[in-house]
Amino acid sequence: MGNKMFCFQCEQTAGCSGCTGKVGVCGKNADVAALQDKLTGELIGLVRATGDVVPTGNVLKLIIEGLFTTLTNVSFNEQTFNELIEKVRAERERLVPQCFACASPCGTNNEYDLSHIWTDNEDIRSLKSLILFGIRGMAAYAYHAMILGYHSDEVADFLCRALAMLGKDATMDELLPVVMETGKVNLTCMELLDKANTEAYGNPEITRVSLGVRGNPGILVSGHDLRDLEILPEQHQRTGVAVHTHSERLPAPYYPAVQKHPDAVGTSGNPRRHPKTDFAPYTLLPLL
């Protein structure tokens, strides 16, 4: 583990084994990779601090947002990770203030070191990785559903139990059922997001979608959140600014509520692995 980074959570990973240099295939640097692991370790610590109580409200939102942020290509902004890490620490200290007066790390007053997973027995590493990467992806669905006001107690309970399991010195017999449950609950979460999207924007229908950009100024929206495509065209009505979808957001114009906006003009760009080419004509700004 003397490499600058170790990451193998996406299908593009170097040599089909893992990115281990200063920069990954996806473009993130070693510092961002380390912060992704650190944030995940902090989330494991937060779940430990909640004990047997499934978090709700802001704590649950923080867990879902934190896991989502560690997913491949979601954020390479070091400041974003550092701010989330501080929020998680503050929330943990609020939940168990007495533990932070104790000088002995026990898992409740400190984060979990994710390198324990990467250096573990290969079978344990593989099973824990399946759980970890599964709940990171699941958190993306849960986050987008949450933005639209939809929630699942089953998904929330599982995300917390899975995080806690990652921090345990677990056996294969303990991990295998959680791996299987990851797939099951992921389907539940996908159903939740589908319900959120269709009830908010209508059932997708076959739609003619224009490709490329126009001569007028435009905004290129990447990712999956349909809420962006509800807000942006409304904000830019009659300004002459077009709104284009990118990559995985290609299906967005299939939703009737998105089609109704004349400024949501189509899709531009290729799969996410070509961001330098796709984003070259645009100024990259954070979406607030």
LUMVO-44232 format. One record per atom (N, C-alpha, C): residue number from 1; atom name; x, y, z. Coordinates in pm, whole numbers, padded with zeros to 5 digits. Layout:
<sites>
NUM_CA_X_Y_Z
...
</sites>
This chain:
<sites>
1_N_00082_-00121_00000
1_CA_00000_00000_00000
1_C_00086_00126_00000
2_N_00207_00121_-00059
2_CA_00292_00237_-00063
2_C_00260_00329_-00178
3_N_00154_00300_-00255
3_CA_00116_00381_-00369
3_C_00050_00510_-00323
4_N_00041_00605_-00417
4_CA_-00022_00731_-00386
4_C_-00170_00713_-00353
5_N_-00239_00626_-00426
5_CA_-00380_00600_-00399
5_C_-00410_00454_-00426
6_N_-00522_00409_-00375
6_CA_-00572_00277_-00413
6_C_-00723_00289_-00428
7_N_-00773_00271_-00551
7_CA_-00916_00279_-00576
7_C_-00953_00183_-00687
8_N_-01053_00100_-00663
8_CA_-01099_00009_-00768
8_C_-01252_00002_-00770
9_N_-01317_00115_-00741
9_CA_-01461_00111_-00728
9_C_-01537_00131_-00859
10_N_-01469_00160_-00970
10_CA_-01544_00178_-01095
10_C_-01496_00083_-01203
11_N_-01575_00073_-01310
11_CA_-01545_-00020_-01419
11_C_-01429_00027_-01506
12_N_-01384_00151_-01487
12_CA_-01276_00205_-01569
12_C_-01140_00192_-01502
13_N_-01134_00128_-01387
13_CA_-01012_00125_-01307
13_C_-00892_00071_-01386
14_N_-00775_00124_-01360
14_CA_-00655_00094_-01438
14_C_-00621_-00055_-01433
15_N_-00598_-00112_-01552
15_CA_-00555_-00251_-01562
15_C_-00654_-00350_-01506
16_N_-00780_-00309_-01491
16_CA_-00885_-00394_-01432
16_C_-00849_-00442_-01293
17_N_-00763_-00369_-01224
17_CA_-00722_-00411_-01091
17_C_-00727_-00297_-00989
18_N_-00703_-00174_-01030
18_CA_-00709_-00063_-00936
18_C_-00619_00052_-00978
19_N_-00662_00174_-00949
19_CA_-00580_00292_-00975
19_C_-00489_00314_-00855
20_N_-00360_00321_-00881
20_CA_-00263_00327_-00771
20_C_-00162_00440_-00785
21_N_-00179_00527_-00882
21_CA_-00083_00635_-00903
21_C_-00125_00764_-00835
22_N_-00080_00875_-00890
22_CA_-00115_01005_-00835
22_C_-00253_01051_-00880
23_N_-00297_01001_-00998
23_CA_-00427_01038_-01052
23_C_-00495_00913_-01105
24_N_-00624_00894_-01075
24_CA_-00698_00779_-01122
24_C_-00744_00797_-01265
25_N_-00792_00690_-01326
25_CA_-00843_00696_-01463
25_C_-00958_00797_-01474
26_N_-01036_00810_-01368
26_CA_-01150_00902_-01370
26_C_-01108_01047_-01361
27_N_-00983_01073_-01320
27_CA_-00934_01209_-01310
27_C_-00914_01260_-01169
28_N_-00961_01186_-01068
28_CA_-00943_01234_-00931
28_C_-00800_01209_-00887
29_N_-00750_01297_-00799
29_CA_-00613_01280_-00752
29_C_-00609_01199_-00623
30_N_-00490_01171_-00577
30_CA_-00473_01086_-00460
30_C_-00531_01149_-00335
31_N_-00525_01282_-00326
31_CA_-00580_01350_-00208
31_C_-00732_01332_-00201
32_N_-00799_01342_-00316
32_CA_-00944_01324_-00318
32_C_-00979_01179_-00283
33_N_-00903_01084_-00337
33_CA_-00927_00943_-00305
33_C_-00915_00919_-00155
34_N_-00814_00980_-00092
34_CA_-00796_00965_00052
34_C_-00911_01029_00129
35_N_-00960_01143_00081
35_CA_-01071_01210_00148
35_C_-01201_01130_00134
36_N_-01219_01062_00020
36_CA_-01336_00976_00004
36_C_-01336_00867_00110
37_N_-01220_00805_00130
37_CA_-01209_00700_00231
37_C_-01225_00758_00371
38_N_-01169_00875_00394
38_CA_-01179_00937_00527
38_C_-01323_00970_00560
39_N_-01395_01026_00463
39_CA_-01536_01058_00486
39_C_-01616_00931_00515
40_N_-01588_00823_00441
40_CA_-01657_00697_00465
40_C_-01629_00646_00606
41_N_-01503_00658_00649
41_CA_-01467_00617_00784
41_C_-01540_00701_00889
42_N_-01556_00830_00862
42_CA_-01628_00917_00954
42_C_-01776_00876_00962
43_N_-01832_00837_00849
43_CA_-01973_00793_00847
43_C_-01991_00665_00927
44_N_-01893_00574_00917
44_CA_-01899_00452_00998
44_C_-01896_00489_01146
45_N_-01812_00585_01182
45_CA_-01807_00632_01319
45_C_-01938_00695_01363
46_N_-02004_00769_01273
46_CA_-02132_00832_01306
46_C_-02239_00726_01332
47_N_-02242_00623_01249
47_CA_-02341_00516_01268
47_C_-02316_00444_01400
48_N_-02189_00423_01433
48_CA_-02158_00361_01562
48_C_-02211_00446_01678
49_N_-02201_00577_01662
49_CA_-02245_00668_01769
49_C_-02396_00665_01787
50_N_-02471_00631_01681
50_CA_-02616_00626_01693
50_C_-02664_00499_01762
51_N_-02574_00400_01778
51_CA_-02611_00276_01845
51_C_-02712_00197_01764
52_N_-02816_00147_01832
52_CA_-02919_00066_01766
52_C_-03033_00150_01711
53_N_-03023_00282_01725
53_CA_-03130_00370_01678
53_C_-03101_00412_01534
54_N_-03198_00386_01445
54_CA_-03181_00427_01305
54_C_-03194_00578_01297
55_N_-03094_00647_01243
55_CA_-03098_00794_01237
55_C_-03214_00845_01152
56_N_-03260_00962_01186
56_CA_-03364_01029_01107
56_C_-03321_01173_01086
57_N_-03401_01248_01015
57_CA_-03379_01392_00999
57_C_-03243_01426_00941
58_N_-03177_01524_01001
58_CA_-03051_01574_00948
58_C_-02939_01470_00955
59_N_-02943_01383_01055
59_CA_-02838_01280_01065
59_C_-02847_01185_00948
60_N_-02968_01138_00918
60_CA_-02986_01047_00805
60_C_-02951_01117_00674
61_N_-02994_01241_00659
61_CA_-02962_01317_00538
61_C_-02811_01327_00520
62_N_-02739_01350_00629
62_CA_-02593_01362_00624
62_C_-02529_01229_00583
63_N_-02581_01118_00632
63_CA_-02528_00987_00595
63_C_-02549_00961_00446
64_N_-02669_00989_00397
64_CA_-02699_00966_00255
64_C_-02615_01058_00167
65_N_-02608_01186_00203
65_CA_-02529_01281_00124
65_C_-02381_01244_00125
66_N_-02332_01204_00242
66_CA_-02191_01168_00252
66_C_-02156_01047_00167
67_N_-02237_00943_00175
67_CA_-02212_00824_00093
67_C_-02220_00857_-00055
68_N_-02320_00935_-00094
68_CA_-02337_00973_-00234
68_C_-02214_01049_-00285
69_N_-02160_01137_-00202
69_CA_-02046_01219_-00243
69_C_-01922_01135_-00270
70_N_-01911_01018_-00205
70_CA_-01793_00933_-00226
70_C_-01804_00845_-00349
71_N_-01917_00849_-00418
71_CA_-01935_00768_-00539
71_C_-01848_00824_-00652
72_N_-01806_00737_-00741
72_CA_-01718_00775_-00852
72_C_-01772_00896_-00928
73_N_-01688_00997_-00949
73_CA_-01716_01114_-01032
73_C_-01821_01210_-00977
74_N_-01868_01190_-00855
74_CA_-01968_01282_-00802
74_C_-01905_01415_-00762
75_N_-01792_01409_-00692
75_CA_-01723_01533_-00654
75_C_-01574_01506_-00640
76_N_-01494_01595_-00699
76_CA_-01349_01591_-00682
76_C_-01303_01714_-00605
77_N_-01396_01781_-00539
77_CA_-01367_01905_-00469
77_C_-01324_01875_-00326
78_N_-01197_01902_-00294
78_CA_-01145_01870_-00161
78_C_-01217_01949_-00052
79_N_-01255_02072_-00081
79_CA_-01325_02154_00018
79_C_-01459_02090_00054
80_N_-01529_02038_-00046
80_CA_-01657_01972_-00021
80_C_-01640_01856_00076
81_N_-01537_01774_00053
81_CA_-01513_01659_00142
81_C_-01476_01705_00283
82_N_-01390_01803_00292
82_CA_-01350_01851_00425
82_C_-01467_01909_00503
83_N_-01556_01979_00433
83_CA_-01673_02035_00500
83_C_-01767_01925_00549
84_N_-01786_01822_00466
84_CA_-01871_01710_00506
84_C_-01810_01634_00624
85_N_-01680_01615_00621
85_CA_-01611_01547_00731
85_C_-01633_01623_00862
86_N_-01622_01754_00858
86_CA_-01643_01834_00978
86_C_-01787_01826_01026
87_N_-01881_01823_00932
87_CA_-02023_01811_00969
87_C_-02050_01678_01038
88_N_-01992_01570_00984
88_CA_-02012_01438_01043
88_C_-01952_01433_01183
89_N_-01832_01488_01198
89_CA_-01767_01490_01330
89_C_-01851_01568_01431
90_N_-01902_01683_01387
90_CA_-01981_01766_01477
90_C_-02110_01694_01517
91_N_-02169_01621_01423
91_CA_-02292_01549_01454
91_C_-02265_01434_01551
92_N_-02151_01368_01532
92_CA_-02115_01259_01623
92_C_-02088_01311_01764
93_N_-02021_01423_01772
93_CA_-01993_01483_01902
93_C_-02121_01529_01971
94_N_-02216_01575_01892
94_CA_-02345_01615_01950
94_C_-02420_01494_02007
95_N_-02409_01379_01936
95_CA_-02481_01260_01978
95_C_-02420_01196_02102
96_N_-02286_01195_02110
96_CA_-02218_01129_02223
96_C_-02111_01222_02280
97_N_-02151_01334_02338
97_CA_-02051_01431_02388
97_C_-01960_01372_02495
98_N_-02013_01279_02572
98_CA_-01931_01220_02679
98_C_-01813_01141_02623
99_N_-01829_01086_02504
99_CA_-01722_01006_02444
99_C_-01606_01093_02398
100_N_-01633_01219_02368
100_CA_-01527_01306_02319
100_C_-01444_01365_02433
101_N_-01489_01337_02555
101_CA_-01408_01376_02671
101_C_-01314_01262_02710
102_N_-01328_01150_02640
102_CA_-01247_01030_02669
102_C_-01128_01027_02574
103_N_-01012_00996_02625
103_CA_-00890_00997_02543
103_C_-00864_00865_02472
104_N_-00944_00763_02499
104_CA_-00921_00630_02441
104_C_-01011_00608_02321
105_N_-00956_00600_02198
105_CA_-01038_00573_02080
105_C_-01107_00437_02093
106_N_-01237_00434_02069
106_CA_-01311_00308_02083
106_C_-01404_00283_01966
107_N_-01403_00370_01866
107_CA_-01494_00354_01754
107_C_-01613_00448_01763
108_N_-01644_00498_01882
108_CA_-01754_00592_01899
108_C_-01705_00735_01888
109_N_-01584_00759_01933
109_CA_-01532_00897_01928
109_C_-01424_00915_01822
110_N_-01411_00821_01731
110_CA_-01314_00836_01623
110_C_-01367_00769_01496
111_N_-01312_00808_01382
111_CA_-01355_00748_01256
111_C_-01289_00612_01237
112_N_-01346_00536_01144
112_CA_-01289_00405_01111
112_C_-01186_00424_01001
113_N_-01073_00357_01012
113_CA_-00967_00366_00912
113_C_-00998_00265_00801
114_N_-01038_00318_00685
114_CA_-01082_00231_00575
114_C_-00968_00147_00517
115_N_-00844_00183_00545
115_CA_-00733_00102_00494
115_C_-00735_-00039_00552
116_N_-00807_-00059_00664
116_CA_-00820_-00194_00719
116_C_-00889_-00286_00618
117_N_-00981_-00229_00540
117_CA_-01051_-00310_00439
117_C_-00957_-00343_00324
118_N_-00883_-00242_00274
118_CA_-00800_-00263_00156
118_C_-00684_-00359_00184
119_N_-00645_-00374_00308
119_CA_-00532_-00461_00341
119_C_-00576_-00592_00406
120_N_-00706_-00618_00411
120_CA_-00757_-00738_00476
120_C_-00743_-00860_00386
121_N_-00775_-00975_00440
121_CA_-00784_-01099_00363
121_C_-00865_-01075_00237
122_N_-00822_-01132_00125
122_CA_-00885_-01099_-00003
122_C_-01034_-01133_-00007
123_N_-01078_-01237_00061
123_CA_-01219_-01271_00062
123_C_-01299_-01168_00141
124_N_-01248_-01129_00256
124_CA_-01315_-01026_00336
124_C_-01314_-00894_00262
125_N_-01201_-00861_00200
125_CA_-01191_-00736_00123
125_C_-01294_-00734_00010
126_N_-01308_-00845_-00059
126_CA_-01402_-00852_-00171
126_C_-01546_-00834_-00123
127_N_-01584_-00901_-00015
127_CA_-01720_-00893_00034
127_C_-01751_-00753_00088
128_N_-01659_-00696_00162
128_CA_-01681_-00562_00215
128_C_-01685_-00459_00102
129_N_-01605_-00480_-00001
129_CA_-01607_-00388_-00115
129_C_-01740_-00392_-00187
130_N_-01797_-00512_-00202
130_CA_-01929_-00523_-00265
130_C_-02033_-00446_-00185
131_N_-02026_-00456_-00055
131_CA_-02120_-00384_00030
131_C_-02097_-00233_00018
132_N_-01971_-00192_00030
132_CA_-01938_-00050_00027
132_C_-01979_00016_-00105
133_N_-01938_-00044_-00217
133_CA_-01969_00017_-00346
133_C_-02120_00011_-00372
134_N_-02184_-00095_-00322
134_CA_-02329_-00107_-00338
134_C_-02405_00002_-00265
135_N_-02365_00032_-00140
135_CA_-02439_00134_-00066
135_C_-02404_00275_-00113
136_N_-02285_00292_-00170
136_CA_-02255_00423_-00229
136_C_-02348_00450_-00347
137_N_-02367_00351_-00432
137_CA_-02459_00367_-00544
137_C_-02603_00381_-00497
138_N_-02640_00302_-00397
138_CA_-02775_00309_-00342
138_C_-02803_00448_-00284
139_N_-02702_00506_-00221
139_CA_-02719_00639_-00162
139_C_-02749_00744_-00269
140_N_-02697_00724_-00390
140_CA_-02728_00817_-00498
140_C_-02877_00815_-00530
141_N_-02934_00694_-00540
141_CA_-03079_00683_-00564
141_C_-03157_00744_-00448
142_N_-03113_00711_-00325
142_CA_-03184_00761_-00207
142_C_-03177_00913_-00199
143_N_-03062_00969_-00237
143_CA_-03045_01114_-00232
143_C_-03139_01184_-00330
144_N_-03144_01134_-00454
144_CA_-03230_01198_-00554
144_C_-03377_01184_-00516
145_N_-03415_01070_-00457
145_CA_-03553_01054_-00409
145_C_-03579_01150_-00293
146_N_-03482_01165_-00205
146_CA_-03496_01253_-00090
146_C_-03518_01397_-00133
147_N_-03449_01440_-00238
147_CA_-03465_01576_-00289
147_C_-03611_01601_-00330
148_N_-03678_01497_-00376
148_CA_-03818_01510_-00419
148_C_-03915_01477_-00307
149_N_-03863_01454_-00185
149_CA_-03950_01431_-00070
149_C_-03988_01288_-00045
150_N_-03915_01192_-00101
150_CA_-03948_01050_-00084
150_C_-03843_00982_00003
151_N_-03890_00888_00086
151_CA_-03805_00825_00186
151_C_-03847_00680_00205
152_N_-03752_00596_00242
152_CA_-03780_00456_00272
152_C_-03711_00418_00403
153_N_-03790_00372_00501
153_CA_-03733_00327_00628
153_C_-03642_00206_00606
154_N_-03681_00118_00512
154_CA_-03602_00000_00484
154_C_-03464_00037_00432
155_N_-03458_00132_00341
155_CA_-03331_00175_00284
155_C_-03245_00243_00391
156_N_-03306_00330_00470
156_CA_-03232_00401_00575
156_C_-03173_00303_00675
157_N_-03253_00206_00718
157_CA_-03207_00105_00814
157_C_-03090_00026_00757
158_N_-03101_-00013_00629
158_CA_-02996_-00095_00571
158_C_-02867_-00017_00553
159_N_-02874_00106_00507
159_CA_-02753_00185_00488
159_C_-02673_00194_00618
160_N_-02744_00211_00729
160_CA_-02676_00222_00858
160_C_-02621_00088_00904
161_N_-02697_-00019_00885
161_CA_-02648_-00152_00924
161_C_-02527_-00193_00841
162_N_-02531_-00158_00712
162_CA_-02420_-00194_00624
162_C_-02293_-00117_00662
163_N_-02308_00011_00692
163_CA_-02193_00090_00736
163_C_-02133_00031_00864
164_N_-02219_-00006_00957
164_CA_-02171_-00064_01082
164_C_-02098_-00195_01056
165_N_-02148_-00275_00962
165_CA_-02083_-00402_00930
165_C_-01945_-00380_00870
166_N_-01929_-00275_00791
166_CA_-01798_-00246_00733
166_C_-01694_-00218_00841
167_N_-01737_-00163_00952
167_CA_-01645_-00131_01059
167_C_-01620_-00244_01156
168_N_-01686_-00359_01134
168_CA_-01669_-00473_01223
168_C_-01558_-00566_01175
169_N_-01502_-00639_01266
169_CA_-01410_-00747_01230
169_C_-01494_-00869_01198
170_N_-01562_-00864_01083
170_CA_-01665_-00962_01048
170_C_-01607_-01082_00974
171_N_-01677_-01194_00984
171_CA_-01640_-01316_00913
171_C_-01713_-01324_00779
172_N_-01676_-01418_00695
172_CA_-01744_-01438_00568
172_C_-01891_-01474_00590
173_N_-01917_-01556_00691
173_CA_-02054_-01597_00720
173_C_-02141_-01478_00761
174_N_-02082_-01378_00823
174_CA_-02156_-01258_00859
174_C_-02173_-01165_00740
175_N_-02075_-01161_00653
175_CA_-02077_-01066_00542
175_C_-02163_-01112_00425
176_N_-02164_-01241_00396
176_CA_-02238_-01290_00279
176_C_-02386_-01252_00279
177_N_-02457_-01269_00391
177_CA_-02599_-01227_00390
177_C_-02616_-01078_00365
178_N_-02523_-00996_00412
178_CA_-02532_-00852_00391
178_C_-02508_-00818_00244
179_N_-02417_-00891_00180
179_CA_-02394_-00872_00037
179_C_-02522_-00901_-00041
180_N_-02590_-01012_-00008
180_CA_-02714_-01047_-00077
180_C_-02823_-00943_-00049
181_N_-02827_-00895_00074
181_CA_-02927_-00795_00110
181_C_-02901_-00663_00039
182_N_-02774_-00635_00010
182_CA_-02741_-00513_-00064
182_C_-02814_-00510_-00198
183_N_-02812_-00622_-00269
183_CA_-02883_-00629_-00397
183_C_-03032_-00613_-00380
184_N_-03088_-00677_-00279
184_CA_-03233_-00671_-00256
184_C_-03277_-00529_-00223
185_N_-03209_-00465_-00130
185_CA_-03250_-00331_-00088
185_C_-03223_-00229_-00199
186_N_-03122_-00255_-00281
186_CA_-03095_-00166_-00393
186_C_-03216_-00160_-00487
187_N_-03280_-00274_-00509
187_CA_-03401_-00274_-00593
187_C_-03513_-00194_-00528
188_N_-03525_-00206_-00397
188_CA_-03624_-00126_-00324
188_C_-03597_00022_-00343
189_N_-03469_00059_-00337
189_CA_-03431_00199_-00352
189_C_-03456_00248_-00494
190_N_-03431_00163_-00593
190_CA_-03459_00201_-00732
190_C_-03609_00221_-00753
191_N_-03690_00137_-00691
191_CA_-03836_00153_-00698
191_C_-03878_00285_-00636
192_N_-03813_00320_-00524
192_CA_-03844_00447_-00458
192_C_-03814_00565_-00549
193_N_-03697_00562_-00614
193_CA_-03661_00673_-00703
193_C_-03752_00678_-00825
194_N_-03787_00562_-00879
194_CA_-03877_00559_-00994
194_C_-04012_00621_-00956
195_N_-04061_00586_-00838
195_CA_-04188_00644_-00791
195_C_-04175_00795_-00776
196_N_-04064_00840_-00718
196_CA_-04043_00983_-00699
196_C_-04041_01056_-00833
197_N_-03967_01002_-00928
197_CA_-03953_01068_-01058
197_C_-04084_01069_-01136
198_N_-04152_00955_-01141
198_CA_-04275_00948_-01223
198_C_-04389_01026_-01161
199_N_-04397_01027_-01026
199_CA_-04504_01105_-00964
199_C_-04477_01255_-00974
200_N_-04351_01292_-00984
200_CA_-04318_01435_-00996
200_C_-04319_01482_-01141
201_N_-04276_01397_-01234
201_CA_-04254_01443_-01373
201_C_-04329_01362_-01478
202_N_-04409_01263_-01438
202_CA_-04486_01184_-01533
202_C_-04410_01060_-01578
203_N_-04482_00970_-01644
203_CA_-04420_00847_-01693
203_C_-04342_00875_-01822
204_N_-04217_00828_-01830
204_CA_-04137_00851_-01952
204_C_-04208_00798_-02076
205_N_-04189_00866_-02187
205_CA_-04250_00824_-02313
205_C_-04150_00846_-02426
206_N_-04169_00772_-02534
206_CA_-04079_00784_-02648
206_C_-04078_00929_-02697
207_N_-03958_00983_-02710
207_CA_-03943_01126_-02739
207_C_-03830_01150_-02837
208_N_-03849_01240_-02930
208_CA_-03742_01280_-03020
208_C_-03654_01383_-02948
209_N_-03524_01353_-02939
209_CA_-03432_01440_-02865
209_C_-03326_01493_-02961
210_N_-03308_01624_-02964
210_CA_-03205_01682_-03050
210_C_-03068_01662_-02987
211_N_-02966_01652_-03071
211_CA_-02829_01630_-03026
211_C_-02743_01752_-03055
212_N_-02641_01771_-02973
212_CA_-02548_01880_-02995
212_C_-02595_02011_-02934
213_N_-02521_02117_-02963
213_CA_-02551_02249_-02906
213_C_-02605_02342_-03014
214_N_-02661_02451_-02969
214_CA_-02711_02553_-03061
214_C_-02617_02673_-03061
215_N_-02650_02774_-03138
215_CA_-02564_02891_-03145
215_C_-02576_02984_-03026
216_N_-02683_02967_-02948
216_CA_-02704_03056_-02833
216_C_-02633_03001_-02709
217_N_-02614_03083_-02604
217_CA_-02551_03034_-02481
217_C_-02629_02917_-02423
218_N_-02559_02827_-02357
218_CA_-02626_02710_-02303
218_C_-02566_02663_-02172
219_N_-02643_02583_-02099
219_CA_-02600_02520_-01975
219_C_-02602_02370_-01997
220_N_-02491_02303_-01966
220_CA_-02482_02157_-01980
220_C_-02496_02096_-01841
221_N_-02598_02014_-01820
221_CA_-02628_01957_-01688
221_C_-02596_01809_-01688
222_N_-02500_01770_-01605
222_CA_-02461_01630_-01596
222_C_-02518_01569_-01468
223_N_-02505_01438_-01455
223_CA_-02557_01371_-01336
223_C_-02694_01311_-01359
224_N_-02771_01295_-01252
224_CA_-02900_01225_-01262
224_C_-03019_01302_-01208
225_N_-02998_01411_-01137
225_CA_-03105_01477_-01062
225_C_-03200_01551_-01156
226_N_-03323_01501_-01168
226_CA_-03422_01564_-01255
226_C_-03468_01700_-01201
227_N_-03452_01719_-01071
227_CA_-03493_01845_-01011
227_C_-03419_01963_-01074
228_N_-03293_01940_-01112
228_CA_-03216_02046_-01179
228_C_-03286_02091_-01307
229_N_-03340_01994_-01380
229_CA_-03402_02026_-01509
229_C_-03542_02083_-01491
230_N_-03590_02084_-01371
230_CA_-03714_02155_-01341
230_C_-03682_02300_-01307
231_N_-03574_02320_-01233
231_CA_-03540_02454_-01183
231_C_-03474_02540_-01291
232_N_-03374_02485_-01360
232_CA_-03294_02567_-01453
232_C_-03376_02630_-01566
233_N_-03459_02552_-01639
233_CA_-03536_02617_-01745
233_C_-03630_02725_-01691
234_N_-03684_02705_-01571
234_CA_-03770_02808_-01512
234_C_-03692_02935_-01482
235_N_-03567_02917_-01436
235_CA_-03484_03032_-01402
235_C_-03441_03110_-01527
236_N_-03431_03041_-01641
236_CA_-03375_03104_-01760
236_C_-03480_03126_-01870
237_N_-03607_03129_-01833
237_CA_-03711_03155_-01932
237_C_-03690_03292_-01997
238_N_-03703_03291_-02128
238_CA_-03696_03414_-02208
238_C_-03560_03484_-02199
239_N_-03458_03411_-02160
239_CA_-03323_03469_-02158
239_C_-03241_03426_-02279
240_N_-03292_03327_-02353
240_CA_-03217_03275_-02466
240_C_-03112_03174_-02429
241_N_-03109_03133_-02302
241_CA_-03011_03034_-02256
241_C_-03073_02895_-02267
242_N_-03008_02808_-02344
242_CA_-03057_02672_-02360
242_C_-03004_02583_-02248
243_N_-03077_02477_-02218
243_CA_-03035_02380_-02117
243_C_-03020_02244_-02185
244_N_-02898_02190_-02182
244_CA_-02867_02061_-02244
244_C_-02843_01956_-02137
245_N_-02885_01833_-02164
245_CA_-02850_01722_-02075
245_C_-02720_01659_-02124
246_N_-02654_01586_-02033
246_CA_-02525_01525_-02066
246_C_-02518_01384_-02012
247_N_-02462_01293_-02089
247_CA_-02427_01159_-02045
247_C_-02546_01084_-01987
248_N_-02537_01043_-01859
248_CA_-02642_00960_-01799
248_C_-02777_01031_-01791
249_N_-02778_01162_-01809
249_CA_-02904_01235_-01802
249_C_-02979_01233_-01935
250_N_-02932_01157_-02030
250_CA_-02998_01147_-02161
250_C_-03147_01115_-02151
251_N_-03192_01024_-02060
251_CA_-03336_00992_-02055
251_C_-03424_01104_-02001
252_N_-03364_01210_-01945
252_CA_-03445_01314_-01880
252_C_-03553_01372_-01971
253_N_-03524_01401_-02100
253_CA_-03629_01460_-02184
253_C_-03748_01368_-02209
254_N_-03737_01240_-02170
254_CA_-03849_01147_-02189
254_C_-03963_01175_-02091
255_N_-03934_01249_-01983
255_CA_-04037_01279_-01884
255_C_-04121_01398_-01931
256_N_-04254_01384_-01933
256_CA_-04340_01492_-01985
256_C_-04317_01628_-01922
257_N_-04292_01632_-01791
257_CA_-04274_01762_-01724
257_C_-04148_01831_-01769
258_N_-04047_01755_-01814
258_CA_-03924_01815_-01865
258_C_-03946_01863_-02008
259_N_-04023_01788_-02086
259_CA_-04049_01824_-02225
259_C_-04118_01959_-02240
260_N_-04196_01996_-02139
260_CA_-04278_02117_-02152
260_C_-04195_02245_-02155
261_N_-04069_02236_-02114
261_CA_-03984_02356_-02111
261_C_-03917_02374_-02248
262_N_-03947_02481_-02320
262_CA_-03886_02502_-02452
262_C_-03736_02522_-02448
263_N_-03682_02562_-02333
263_CA_-03538_02585_-02324
263_C_-03459_02458_-02291
264_N_-03529_02349_-02254
264_CA_-03462_02220_-02234
264_C_-03454_02156_-02372
265_N_-03346_02183_-02445
265_CA_-03346_02163_-02590
265_C_-03290_02029_-02636
266_N_-03231_01949_-02550
266_CA_-03178_01822_-02596
266_C_-03055_01780_-02519
267_N_-02974_01696_-02583
267_CA_-02859_01641_-02512
267_C_-02731_01667_-02591
268_N_-02622_01679_-02519
268_CA_-02493_01708_-02580
268_C_-02385_01628_-02509
269_N_-02287_01580_-02585
269_CA_-02175_01511_-02523
269_C_-02184_01360_-02531
270_N_-02087_01295_-02471
270_CA_-02070_01150_-02479
270_C_-02075_01090_-02339
271_N_-02037_00961_-02326
271_CA_-02028_00904_-02192
271_C_-01933_00984_-02105
272_N_-01947_00968_-01974
272_CA_-01876_01052_-01879
272_C_-01724_01041_-01888
273_N_-01674_00940_-01959
273_CA_-01529_00924_-01966
273_C_-01465_01024_-02062
274_N_-01544_01110_-02127
274_CA_-01489_01211_-02217
274_C_-01520_01353_-02169
275_N_-01505_01381_-02040
275_CA_-01545_01513_-01990
275_C_-01464_01628_-02048
276_N_-01334_01607_-02074
276_CA_-01252_01718_-02124
276_C_-01304_01767_-02258
277_N_-01345_01674_-02343
277_CA_-01398_01711_-02473
277_C_-01536_01774_-02460
278_N_-01621_01709_-02379
278_CA_-01759_01754_-02367
278_C_-01770_01890_-02300
279_N_-01688_01912_-02197
279_CA_-01702_02032_-02117
279_C_-01618_02149_-02169
280_N_-01536_02125_-02270
280_CA_-01446_02229_-02319
280_C_-01517_02360_-02355
281_N_-01636_02356_-02421
281_CA_-01700_02483_-02459
281_C_-01768_02553_-02342
282_N_-01771_02490_-02223
282_CA_-01847_02544_-02111
282_C_-01756_02593_-02000
283_N_-01807_02684_-01919
283_CA_-01741_02723_-01795
283_C_-01800_02639_-01683
284_N_-01716_02565_-01611
284_CA_-01765_02475_-01508
284_C_-01793_02552_-01379
285_N_-01916_02542_-01331
285_CA_-01956_02609_-01207
285_C_-02028_02509_-01119
286_N_-02014_02522_-00985
286_CA_-02092_02435_-00896
286_C_-02239_02473_-00903
287_N_-02328_02374_-00899
287_CA_-02470_02398_-00902
287_C_-02518_02415_-00759
288_N_-02563_02533_-00723
288_CA_-02603_02563_-00584
288_C_-02753_02543_-00567
</sites>
